[in-house]
């Protein structure tokens, strides 16, 4: 299995418009973060987790020409705002894009991209096959995907487990039953917004605790804000098997 971190930034990305803090003006590419998203290749199937406003830029940067399905964690704009650009894949692959999300997320997609679902569609609108999921495992062809229900303040968000890999973003709480779903992992990707506590995201110490409890062999943090500090300086303070992720990072996992 191959994982590519397409974006590891928070909802505003890093740098933030108008900010001149040391992180935002850094020339180190690892301090430059697009909105959070991941690309997964498993058994020759290609998945994207979340398609935010930077989706087009991420696809061009990584030269991604195949997507078999998009898995949506939740309905916030930094996670669904780029879905109009699946039009290129409709053309390349000759079919609608399969998109999976909760009822609330799918309802938001229908509202935000209403022109793609009206009775008389304008030529060239994005074509989507929408699939509503709940907190039970589902299959995309032969690939089993297990949702992981977490809380983003008061909002329900889905993380996803595929084999011995799991991806969780925008979480501030994970119940004990859901924590069981992230046991025996090779690799966990988890959100860690900043050093100080935040009401709707794990901060660094909370993310560290979750990663250590999971006993994952490797953990990488995502959805990182400029308040986390510089990439290399923060990483130097973390355990070797738990690190901040960065945009474009490749992670290879043995099944």
Buried (B, 14 or more C-beta within 10 A) or exposed (E): BEBBBBBBBBBBBBBBEEEEEEBBEBEEEBBBBBBBBBBBBBEEBBBBBBBBBBBBBBBEBBEBEEBBBBBBBBBBEBBBBBBBBBBBBBEEBEEBBBBBBBEEBBBBBEEBBEEBBEEEEEEEBBBBEBBEBEBEEBEBEEBEBBBBBBBBEEBBBBBBBBBBBBBBBBBBBBEEEBBEBBEEBBBBBBBBBBBEEBEBBBBBEBBBEBBEEBEBEBBBBBBBBBBBBBBEEBBEEBEEEBBBBBBBBEBEBEE
